[in-house]
Amino acid sequence: MSDTAISARRDITDKRLLRSFSYIGGKWCAAASGETFAVTDPASGDFLADVASLSAEESAGAVEAAQAAFAEWSGLLPQQRSEILRRWFDLMIAHKEDLARIMVLEQGKPLSEARGEIDYAAAFVEYYAEESKRPNIEGVTSHLPDAEVELWLEPMGVVALITPWNFPAAMLTRKAAAALAAGCTVVAHPASETPLSAIALAELAERAGMPAGVFNIVTGRASTVVPPWTSSARVRALSFTGSTEVGRILYRDSAATIKKLVLELGGHAPVIVFKGADLDEAVAETIKAKFATSGQDCLGANRIYVERPIYAEFCAKFTEATRALTLGRGMDDPDIGPLMNENAVMKQEAHVADALEKGATLACGGKRHALGPLFYEPTVLADVPDNAAIMREETFGPVAPITPFDSEEEVIARANDTEYGLVAYVHSMDPRRIYRVSRALQYGMVAVNRTKVTGAPIPFGGTKQSGLGREGARLGMQEFMEIKYVCRDWA
């Protein structure tokens, strides 16, 4: 381990948050086989921890623990569940700096972004601590004489959560807090690249008084841990954030047990900049939309369409802003950190080479950075044709393709010509155009003249092959609840 990594670990004040075990049934567990997997710092390649790699049988045991805890947890008053969630939130805020530094070590994102993610993650716990008291549903008037009709919302049971490496804290709490508030118990598998953040959250959940078996973290290979969950009839719902390809596999593997699925899958977000927009604002917001989390974000801008009269000026300003971005290790709080792995870097290289071969122009960047093998320069490609791979596939990195358009109808058709439908960004000062375009775009979320739109009170999710269901808001809790209809005769 390098001096930098050792120093970063020393800066974590509560060393109990740095665990390397699974958490099942209220106990910290190593694999019975002794098998582990290594977690490394993507910025340096330094070894961080050997984390327990559990077997399929041990993963199935986590479902049994969650099932055993379900009756007691679901039987608590909503206010009692709320109190535990509130204590979990308070502990997350109290340990924000440690949680952020753990995230930087394993994920590589800039420290300020990691701190922001902890705030974002904690906000879901706080929100559902309150929402857990209000599992209400609209009633109906009886259609039968002498009968009383009631609709109840009830927790589904055991819920399986599978979370990604790019937001290792927020994607866990967005799912888990909603499920726990609903009265469900949870088994969760964090990505093998970034399990330490989830383990730290389990430590804080235990301190908050979460009963044994209610919140379980199972570490290991996804190909080993997840199949016992998709095949188990006791797992009544499964929530996953990740690629559309993996989402299809989970959809297929869950069919036999007819699970409720909440899938937040791939994105291919268009940015549309119309003439008359505030150009400086559009550039600044598009920089945020493209390069946050080093471009490793399902909401990241993947295609930038600019109306032809302002195209040259936009490209010049955007390229200048991109060149000004800093690269570095997360603890130094740069604008851009490392990518997660070699495959991610190779994808940037392939997309850039393909775009240039098809006629695009390289405005800046376009190669790995001397900082290390997983650092890729912020890159701008101009005049990118629609048949380039980067205009069809999710890039998940710091490469920005820009292309001109000539009419509103044209750009809407081009923006909608994708299997994805998560988020779209629009820049315009014309209210009628904003309304028309927002209506016409086939996306679950539309951001107008801004980038940040997510948060605990809003229903996050996409259309088409970007997913099923919604996370956040009251809808996020209701995804883990069943409607029971009771018709009662008083005669």
ZADRENDO-216317 format. One record per residue (C-alpha): residue number from 1; z negated, y negated, x negated. Coordinates in steps of 0.05 Angstrom, whole numbers. Layout:
REM ZADRENDO-216317
{node NUM, {Z, Y, X}}
...
***
This chain:
REM ZADRENDO-216317
{node 1, {0, 0, 0}}
{node 2, {20, -68, -27}}
{node 3, {-29, -125, -40}}
{node 4, {2, -162, 20}}
{node 5, {-12, -103, 67}}
{node 6, {-83, -94, 40}}
{node 7, {-97, -168, 50}}
{node 8, {-69, -166, 121}}
{node 9, {-114, -107, 139}}
{node 10, {-174, -143, 109}}
{node 11, {-160, -202, 155}}
{node 12, {-173, -157, 216}}
{node 13, {-247, -170, 228}}
{node 14, {-262, -113, 277}}
{node 15, {-242, -51, 238}}
{node 16, {-257, -6, 299}}
{node 17, {-193, -32, 330}}
{node 18, {-154, 2, 274}}
{node 19, {-157, 74, 298}}
{node 20, {-107, 130, 288}}
{node 21, {-126, 177, 345}}
{node 22, {-105, 190, 416}}
{node 23, {-154, 172, 471}}
{node 24, {-160, 225, 525}}
{node 25, {-215, 236, 576}}
{node 26, {-258, 183, 543}}
{node 27, {-254, 218, 474}}
{node 28, {-217, 200, 410}}
{node 29, {-173, 260, 393}}
{node 30, {-136, 285, 333}}
{node 31, {-82, 337, 343}}
{node 32, {-111, 408, 341}}
{node 33, {-57, 426, 292}}
{node 34, {-75, 368, 247}}
{node 35, {-5, 341, 253}}
{node 36, {5, 266, 243}}
{node 37, {62, 216, 237}}
{node 38, {65, 156, 191}}
{node 39, {66, 84, 215}}
{node 40, {96, 34, 167}}
{node 41, {104, -41, 161}}
{node 42, {178, -57, 174}}
{node 43, {174, -119, 131}}
{node 44, {154, -83, 68}}
{node 45, {159, -8, 82}}
{node 46, {85, -2, 66}}
{node 47, {46, 56, 95}}
{node 48, {-4, 34, 148}}
{node 49, {-34, 96, 180}}
{node 50, {-25, 170, 196}}
{node 51, {-32, 175, 271}}
{node 52, {-47, 238, 311}}
{node 53, {16, 274, 336}}
{node 54, {-6, 314, 396}}
{node 55, {26, 377, 423}}
{node 56, {56, 388, 492}}
{node 57, {-6, 426, 513}}
{node 58, {-51, 369, 492}}
{node 59, {-5, 320, 529}}
{node 60, {-12, 363, 591}}
{node 61, {-87, 361, 581}}
{node 62, {-85, 285, 587}}
{node 63, {-55, 293, 656}}
{node 64, {-112, 340, 674}}
{node 65, {-162, 288, 650}}
{node 66, {-128, 233, 691}}
{node 67, {-126, 278, 752}}
{node 68, {-200, 294, 746}}
{node 69, {-217, 220, 742}}
{node 70, {-172, 199, 800}}
{node 71, {-219, 212, 858}}
{node 72, {-276, 171, 829}}
{node 73, {-232, 114, 805}}
{node 74, {-193, 108, 870}}
{node 75, {-258, 113, 908}}
{node 76, {-288, 51, 876}}
{node 77, {-288, -13, 915}}
{node 78, {-231, -58, 894}}
{node 79, {-282, -108, 870}}
{node 80, {-311, -55, 822}}
{node 81, {-243, -40, 792}}
{node 82, {-232, -115, 787}}
{node 83, {-296, -125, 747}}
{node 84, {-275, -73, 695}}
{node 85, {-206, -103, 688}}
{node 86, {-236, -172, 681}}
{node 87, {-280, -148, 624}}
{node 88, {-219, -116, 591}}
{node 89, {-184, -183, 595}}
{node 90, {-243, -220, 566}}
{node 91, {-246, -172, 507}}
{node 92, {-171, -180, 494}}
{node 93, {-179, -255, 491}}
{node 94, {-240, -249, 446}}
{node 95, {-202, -204, 398}}
{node 96, {-135, -240, 404}}
{node 97, {-128, -254, 329}}
{node 98, {-142, -182, 309}}
{node 99, {-95, -154, 362}}
{node 100, {-40, -202, 339}}
{node 101, {-48, -183, 266}}
{node 102, {-46, -109, 282}}
{node 103, {19, -122, 320}}
{node 104, {49, -159, 262}}
{node 105, {32, -103, 214}}
{node 106, {66, -49, 255}}
{node 107, {121, -88, 291}}
{node 108, {138, -143, 242}}
{node 109, {145, -201, 291}}
{node 110, {122, -271, 269}}
{node 111, {48, -283, 277}}
{node 112, {55, -339, 328}}
{node 113, {99, -293, 371}}
{node 114, {47, -238, 365}}
{node 115, {-8, -285, 388}}
{node 116, {36, -306, 446}}
{node 117, {47, -233, 465}}
{node 118, {-28, -221, 467}}
{node 119, {-36, -280, 514}}
{node 120, {21, -252, 556}}
{node 121, {-8, -181, 555}}
{node 122, {-78, -206, 574}}
{node 123, {-48, -248, 631}}
{node 124, {-27, -184, 667}}
{node 125, {-97, -156, 662}}
{node 126, {-127, -220, 689}}
{node 127, {-76, -224, 745}}
{node 128, {-86, -153, 768}}
{node 129, {-161, -160, 763}}
{node 130, {-154, -210, 819}}
{node 131, {-96, -176, 856}}
{node 132, {-135, -110, 858}}
{node 133, {-180, -142, 911}}
{node 134, {-120, -155, 957}}
{node 135, {-80, -91, 968}}
{node 136, {-56, -117, 1035}}
{node 137, {4, -97, 1077}}
{node 138, {36, -129, 1137}}
{node 139, {14, -96, 1202}}
{node 140, {57, -76, 1261}}
{node 141, {46, -82, 1336}}
{node 142, {39, -15, 1371}}
{node 143, {101, 9, 1408}}
{node 144, {61, 60, 1448}}
{node 145, {13, 49, 1506}}
{node 146, {-61, 62, 1491}}
{node 147, {-47, 72, 1417}}
{node 148, {-69, 32, 1358}}
{node 149, {-23, 28, 1297}}
{node 150, {-47, 17, 1226}}
{node 151, {-12, 16, 1159}}
{node 152, {-53, 31, 1096}}
{node 153, {-36, 24, 1022}}
{node 154, {-64, 80, 980}}
{node 155, {-59, 95, 906}}
{node 156, {-7, 148, 888}}
{node 157, {-48, 187, 837}}
{node 158, {-34, 198, 763}}
{node 159, {18, 151, 734}}
{node 160, {55, 162, 668}}
{node 161, {74, 102, 626}}
{node 162, {123, 101, 568}}
{node 163, {125, 37, 528}}
{node 164, {173, 8, 475}}
{node 165, {162, -16, 405}}
{node 166, {186, -88, 414}}
{node 167, {128, -110, 459}}
{node 168, {74, -58, 443}}
{node 169, {17, -95, 479}}
{node 170, {50, -132, 537}}
{node 171, {92, -74, 562}}
{node 172, {30, -30, 564}}
{node 173, {-14, -79, 602}}
{node 174, {41, -100, 650}}
{node 175, {46, -27, 673}}
{node 176, {-25, -3, 663}}
{node 177, {-62, -62, 695}}
{node 178, {-19, -56, 758}}
{node 179, {-30, 19, 763}}
{node 180, {-104, 14, 750}}
{node 181, {-112, -43, 800}}
{node 182, {-77, 0, 852}}
{node 183, {-129, 55, 840}}
{node 184, {-85, 101, 799}}
{node 185, {-104, 135, 734}}
{node 186, {-59, 130, 674}}
{node 187, {-29, 171, 617}}
{node 188, {10, 128, 569}}
{node 189, {55, 142, 509}}
{node 190, {66, 84, 461}}
{node 191, {128, 83, 417}}
{node 192, {117, 121, 352}}
{node 193, {137, 60, 312}}
{node 194, {81, 18, 342}}
{node 195, {22, 60, 368}}
{node 196, {-34, 19, 336}}
{node 197, {-31, -37, 388}}
{node 198, {-39, 12, 446}}
{node 199, {-96, 48, 410}}
{node 200, {-132, -19, 399}}
{node 201, {-124, -35, 473}}
{node 202, {-155, 33, 490}}
{node 203, {-215, 16, 446}}
{node 204, {-225, -49, 484}}
{node 205, {-216, -14, 552}}
{node 206, {-271, 35, 532}}
{node 207, {-317, -24, 514}}
{node 208, {-300, -56, 581}}
{node 209, {-330, 5, 616}}
{node 210, {-266, 40, 637}}
{node 211, {-290, 109, 661}}
{node 212, {-269, 170, 622}}
{node 213, {-201, 197, 640}}
{node 214, {-177, 134, 676}}
{node 215, {-137, 105, 618}}
{node 216, {-109, 155, 568}}
{node 217, {-66, 142, 506}}
{node 218, {-25, 201, 480}}
{node 219, {7, 191, 412}}
{node 220, {61, 234, 381}}
{node 221, {135, 249, 387}}
{node 222, {164, 228, 454}}
{node 223, {205, 292, 457}}
{node 224, {139, 331, 455}}
{node 225, {92, 286, 495}}
{node 226, {136, 265, 553}}
{node 227, {166, 330, 581}}
{node 228, {99, 356, 607}}
{node 229, {94, 292, 647}}
{node 230, {164, 293, 677}}
{node 231, {155, 366, 698}}
{node 232, {84, 358, 726}}
{node 233, {76, 351, 801}}
{node 234, {9, 317, 787}}
{node 235, {44, 258, 756}}
{node 236, {66, 220, 818}}
{node 237, {100, 161, 786}}
{node 238, {131, 145, 719}}
{node 239, {143, 76, 690}}
{node 240, {188, 67, 629}}
{node 241, {214, 8, 589}}
{node 242, {270, 23, 541}}
{node 243, {344, 39, 537}}
{node 244, {388, 56, 596}}
{node 245, {408, 121, 560}}
{node 246, {336, 145, 557}}
{node 247, {324, 120, 628}}
{node 248, {379, 166, 653}}
{node 249, {345, 226, 618}}
{node 250, {278, 210, 650}}
{node 251, {312, 201, 718}}
{node 252, {343, 270, 711}}
{node 253, {281, 304, 684}}
{node 254, {237, 276, 739}}
{node 255, {282, 299, 796}}
{node 256, {249, 366, 807}}
{node 257, {182, 334, 823}}
{node 258, {211, 274, 862}}
{node 259, {171, 222, 824}}
{node 260, {170, 148, 839}}
{node 261, {206, 116, 780}}
{node 262, {198, 45, 755}}
{node 263, {251, 34, 701}}
{node 264, {260, -29, 661}}
{node 265, {323, -12, 621}}
{node 266, {375, -45, 578}}
{node 267, {401, -116, 585}}
{node 268, {464, -153, 564}}
{node 269, {446, -224, 583}}
{node 270, {500, -277, 589}}
{node 271, {487, -350, 573}}
{node 272, {534, -396, 611}}
{node 273, {538, -469, 588}}
{node 274, {579, -515, 633}}
{node 275, {606, -583, 613}}
{node 276, {559, -637, 636}}
{node 277, {498, -596, 615}}
{node 278, {447, -628, 568}}
{node 279, {480, -602, 505}}
{node 280, {421, -609, 458}}
{node 281, {376, -575, 509}}
{node 282, {426, -519, 520}}
{node 283, {430, -507, 445}}
{node 284, {355, -506, 436}}
{node 285, {343, -460, 495}}
{node 286, {399, -413, 474}}
{node 287, {369, -408, 404}}
{node 288, {304, -386, 438}}
{node 289, {340, -337, 483}}
{node 290, {378, -306, 425}}
{node 291, {329, -304, 367}}
{node 292, {260, -291, 398}}
{node 293, {230, -226, 371}}
{node 294, {286, -229, 319}}
{node 295, {335, -215, 376}}
{node 296, {299, -150, 393}}
{node 297, {287, -166, 466}}
{node 298, {318, -138, 530}}
{node 299, {321, -210, 555}}
{node 300, {356, -233, 492}}
{node 301, {421, -272, 499}}
{node 302, {478, -224, 483}}
{node 303, {540, -263, 504}}
{node 304, {545, -339, 501}}
{node 305, {600, -370, 545}}
{node 306, {613, -444, 535}}
{node 307, {662, -486, 576}}
{node 308, {721, -506, 533}}
{node 309, {713, -582, 533}}
{node 310, {645, -576, 499}}
{node 311, {658, -511, 461}}
{node 312, {670, -539, 391}}
{node 313, {610, -586, 394}}
{node 314, {565, -531, 421}}
{node 315, {587, -482, 366}}
{node 316, {574, -535, 312}}
{node 317, {505, -552, 337}}
{node 318, {486, -480, 350}}
{node 319, {508, -459, 281}}
{node 320, {469, -516, 249}}
{node 321, {406, -495, 287}}
{node 322, {416, -423, 268}}
{node 323, {422, -439, 194}}
{node 324, {356, -476, 199}}
{node 325, {318, -414, 221}}
{node 326, {270, -384, 170}}
{node 327, {263, -311, 152}}
{node 328, {201, -278, 126}}
{node 329, {144, -230, 136}}
{node 330, {107, -237, 202}}
{node 331, {42, -259, 171}}
{node 332, {78, -319, 141}}
{node 333, {99, -339, 212}}
{node 334, {174, -348, 202}}
{node 335, {226, -356, 257}}
{node 336, {256, -288, 243}}
{node 337, {222, -225, 219}}
{node 338, {249, -157, 201}}
{node 339, {285, -110, 248}}
{node 340, {249, -47, 268}}
{node 341, {289, 5, 231}}
{node 342, {352, 21, 192}}
{node 343, {391, 40, 254}}
{node 344, {379, -30, 282}}
{node 345, {407, -63, 220}}
{node 346, {467, -16, 219}}
{node 347, {482, -36, 291}}
{node 348, {484, -110, 271}}
{node 349, {531, -93, 214}}
{node 350, {576, -52, 259}}
{node 351, {580, -105, 314}}
{node 352, {596, -160, 264}}
{node 353, {650, -120, 229}}
{node 354, {681, -100, 295}}
{node 355, {682, -171, 322}}
{node 356, {714, -199, 258}}
{node 357, {766, -144, 259}}
{node 358, {784, -164, 331}}
{node 359, {793, -237, 313}}
{node 360, {724, -270, 315}}
{node 361, {704, -323, 264}}
{node 362, {640, -317, 223}}
{node 363, {604, -385, 228}}
{node 364, {542, -365, 189}}
{node 365, {502, -304, 167}}
{node 366, {534, -237, 172}}
{node 367, {495, -195, 122}}
{node 368, {428, -167, 102}}
{node 369, {378, -214, 71}}
{node 370, {348, -206, 1}}
{node 371, {278, -204, 31}}
{node 372, {285, -129, 44}}
{node 373, {329, -75, 75}}
{node 374, {308, -89, 147}}
{node 375, {320, -164, 144}}
{node 376, {386, -188, 173}}
{node 377, {409, -260, 170}}
{node 378, {413, -299, 235}}
{node 379, {488, -295, 250}}
{node 380, {536, -335, 292}}
{node 381, {605, -308, 312}}
{node 382, {654, -356, 345}}
{node 383, {717, -341, 387}}
{node 384, {693, -271, 402}}
{node 385, {742, -232, 446}}
{node 386, {717, -194, 507}}
{node 387, {741, -128, 477}}
{node 388, {693, -133, 418}}
{node 389, {636, -83, 420}}
{node 390, {584, -138, 418}}
{node 391, {610, -165, 484}}
{node 392, {601, -96, 517}}
{node 393, {539, -67, 484}}
{node 394, {467, -91, 476}}
{node 395, {460, -117, 405}}
{node 396, {384, -120, 399}}
{node 397, {386, -163, 337}}
{node 398, {398, -234, 310}}
{node 399, {474, -237, 320}}
{node 400, {500, -289, 370}}
{node 401, {572, -283, 396}}
{node 402, {602, -346, 427}}
{node 403, {666, -351, 467}}
{node 404, {699, -405, 510}}
{node 405, {716, -404, 584}}
{node 406, {758, -448, 629}}
{node 407, {733, -441, 701}}
{node 408, {672, -423, 741}}
{node 409, {706, -364, 775}}
{node 410, {729, -337, 708}}
{node 411, {661, -339, 674}}
{node 412, {625, -308, 733}}
{node 413, {674, -250, 732}}
{node 414, {666, -241, 657}}
{node 415, {590, -246, 661}}
{node 416, {586, -194, 717}}
{node 417, {634, -146, 682}}
{node 418, {579, -101, 655}}
{node 419, {536, -42, 677}}
{node 420, {474, -85, 662}}
{node 421, {440, -135, 707}}
{node 422, {373, -157, 680}}
{node 423, {375, -232, 666}}
{node 424, {427, -288, 661}}
{node 425, {419, -358, 634}}
{node 426, {456, -419, 663}}
{node 427, {460, -490, 637}}
{node 428, {486, -543, 684}}
{node 429, {465, -609, 715}}
{node 430, {505, -598, 779}}
{node 431, {458, -573, 834}}
{node 432, {514, -544, 877}}
{node 433, {543, -507, 818}}
{node 434, {474, -481, 799}}
{node 435, {466, -454, 870}}
{node 436, {535, -422, 872}}
{node 437, {530, -390, 803}}
{node 438, {458, -365, 813}}
{node 439, {481, -332, 878}}
{node 440, {543, -301, 847}}
{node 441, {512, -272, 784}}
{node 442, {494, -199, 793}}
{node 443, {427, -201, 757}}
{node 444, {355, -190, 778}}
{node 445, {333, -255, 746}}
{node 446, {369, -321, 732}}
{node 447, {341, -375, 687}}
{node 448, {369, -445, 697}}
{node 449, {365, -497, 641}}
{node 450, {308, -458, 608}}
{node 451, {293, -392, 573}}
{node 452, {222, -372, 590}}
{node 453, {217, -344, 661}}
{node 454, {171, -284, 656}}
{node 455, {97, -281, 673}}
{node 456, {46, -241, 712}}
{node 457, {59, -273, 780}}
{node 458, {135, -259, 782}}
{node 459, {171, -194, 798}}
{node 460, {206, -174, 733}}
{node 461, {266, -127, 738}}
{node 462, {340, -119, 741}}
{node 463, {398, -92, 782}}
{node 464, {453, -41, 769}}
{node 465, {436, 2, 707}}
{node 466, {383, -46, 682}}
{node 467, {331, -10, 722}}
{node 468, {293, 6, 785}}
{node 469, {233, -28, 817}}
{node 470, {195, -89, 795}}
{node 471, {137, -103, 747}}
{node 472, {89, -161, 755}}
{node 473, {69, -197, 819}}
{node 474, {42, -160, 880}}
{node 475, {104, -117, 880}}
{node 476, {84, -90, 812}}
{node 477, {20, -62, 840}}
{node 478, {53, -36, 903}}
{node 479, {101, 6, 861}}
{node 480, {41, 52, 849}}
{node 481, {18, 55, 921}}
{node 482, {39, 96, 982}}
{node 483, {44, 70, 1053}}
{node 484, {5, 112, 1102}}
{node 485, {18, 102, 1177}}
{node 486, {-38, 119, 1225}}
{node 487, {-26, 121, 1300}}
{node 488, {-92, 128, 1338}}
{node 489, {-104, 143, 1411}}
{node 490, {-169, 115, 1439}}
{node 491, {-164, 152, 1505}}
***
